[in-house]
Amino acid sequence: MLDDGDIFVGFLWVIDLGVGLVFFVFILHYSTFLHQKASINKSAREFSFLVISFLFLALFLFFFTNPVDLNYVRGFSKT
């Protein structure tokens, strides 16, 4: 049973790749379905995507640049 680890890892790779392939095929099928059912024009979609991306980036940078620790001291000096 010491050398069966590669069999187990290979089995997990096969399962993982199979799930990934099914997910990829689903995304390809769903994206073509959504492309056919577009209800707004392309410029409005691009503008809304840019606005949502900018808001997400701004919130991401705002929340992840502020320290979580309330006793945060700027700089490298020991006080």
Contact map, one row per residue, 1 for C-alpha under 8 A:
1111100000000000000000000000000000000000000000000000000000000000000000000000000
1111100000000000000000000000000000000000000000000000000000000000000000000000000
1111110000000000000000000000000000000000000000000000000000000000000000000000000
1111111100000000000000000000000000000000000000000000000000000000000000000000000
1111111110000000000000000000000000000000000000000000000000000000000000000000000
0011111111000000000000000000000000000000000000000000000000000000000000000000000
0001111111100000000000000000000000000000000000000000000000000000000000000000000
0001111111110000000000000000000000000000000000000000000000000000000000000000000
0000111111111000000000000000000000000000000000000000000000000000000000000000000
0000011111111100000000000000000000000000000000000000000000000000000000000000000
0000001111111110000000000000000000000000000000000000000000000000000000000000000
0000000111111111000000000000000000000000000000000000000000000000000000000000000
0000000011111111100000000000000000000000000000000000000000000000000000000000000
0000000001111111110000000000000000000000000000000000000000000000000000000000000
0000000000111111111000000000000000000000000000000000000000000000000000000000000
0000000000011111111100000000000000000000000000000000000000000000000000000000000
0000000000001111111110000000000000000000000000000000000000000000000000000000000
0000000000000111111111000000000000000000000000000000000000000000000000000000000
0000000000000011111111100000000000000000000000000000000000000000000000000000000
0000000000000001111111110000000000000000000000000000000000000000000000000000000
0000000000000000111111111000000000000000000000000000000000000000000000000000000
0000000000000000011111111100000000000000000000000000000000000000000000000000000
0000000000000000001111111110000000000000000000000000000000000000000000000000000
0000000000000000000111111111000000000000000000000000000000000000000000000000000
0000000000000000000011111111100000000000000000000000000000000000000000000000000
0000000000000000000001111111110000000000000000000000000000000000000000000000000
0000000000000000000000111111111000000000000000000000000000000000000000000000000
0000000000000000000000011111111100000000000000000000000000000000000000000000000
0000000000000000000000001111111110000000000000000000000000000000000000000000000
0000000000000000000000000111111111000000000000000000000000000000000000000000000
0000000000000000000000000011111111100000000000000000000000000000000000000000000
0000000000000000000000000001111111110000000000000000000000000000000000000000000
0000000000000000000000000000111111111000000000000000000000000000000000000000000
0000000000000000000000000000011111111100000000000000000000000000000000000000000
0000000000000000000000000000001111111100000000000000000000000000000000000000000
0000000000000000000000000000000111111100000000000000000000000000000000000000000
0000000000000000000000000000000011111110000000000000000000000000000000000000000
0000000000000000000000000000000001111111100000000000000000000000000000000000000
0000000000000000000000000000000000001111100000000000000000000000000000000000000
0000000000000000000000000000000000000111110110000000000000000000000000000000000
0000000000000000000000000000000000000111111110000000000000000000000000000000000
0000000000000000000000000000000000000001111111000000000000000000000000000000000
0000000000000000000000000000000000000000111111100000000000000000000000000000000
0000000000000000000000000000000000000001111111110000000000000000000000000000000
0000000000000000000000000000000000000001111111111000000000000000000000000000000
0000000000000000000000000000000000000000011111111100000000000000000000000000000
0000000000000000000000000000000000000000001111111110000000000000000000000000000
0000000000000000000000000000000000000000000111111111000000000000000000000000000
0000000000000000000000000000000000000000000011111111100000000000000000000000000
0000000000000000000000000000000000000000000001111111110000000000000000000000000
0000000000000000000000000000000000000000000000111111111000000000000000000000000
0000000000000000000000000000000000000000000000011111111100000000000000000000000
0000000000000000000000000000000000000000000000001111111110000000000000000000000
0000000000000000000000000000000000000000000000000111111111000000000000000000000
0000000000000000000000000000000000000000000000000011111111100000000000000000000
0000000000000000000000000000000000000000000000000001111111110000000000000000000
0000000000000000000000000000000000000000000000000000111111111000000000000000000
0000000000000000000000000000000000000000000000000000011111111100000000000000000
0000000000000000000000000000000000000000000000000000001111111110000000000000000
0000000000000000000000000000000000000000000000000000000111111111000000000000000
0000000000000000000000000000000000000000000000000000000011111111100000000000000
0000000000000000000000000000000000000000000000000000000001111111110000000000000
0000000000000000000000000000000000000000000000000000000000111111110000000000000
0000000000000000000000000000000000000000000000000000000000011111111000000000000
0000000000000000000000000000000000000000000000000000000000001111111000000000000
0000000000000000000000000000000000000000000000000000000000000111111100000000000
0000000000000000000000000000000000000000000000000000000000000001111111010000000
0000000000000000000000000000000000000000000000000000000000000000011111000000000
0000000000000000000000000000000000000000000000000000000000000000001111110000000
0000000000000000000000000000000000000000000000000000000000000000001111110000000
0000000000000000000000000000000000000000000000000000000000000000000011111000000
0000000000000000000000000000000000000000000000000000000000000000001011111100000
0000000000000000000000000000000000000000000000000000000000000000000000111110000
0000000000000000000000000000000000000000000000000000000000000000000000011111000
0000000000000000000000000000000000000000000000000000000000000000000000001111100
0000000000000000000000000000000000000000000000000000000000000000000000000111110
0000000000000000000000000000000000000000000000000000000000000000000000000011111
0000000000000000000000000000000000000000000000000000000000000000000000000001111
0000000000000000000000000000000000000000000000000000000000000000000000000000111
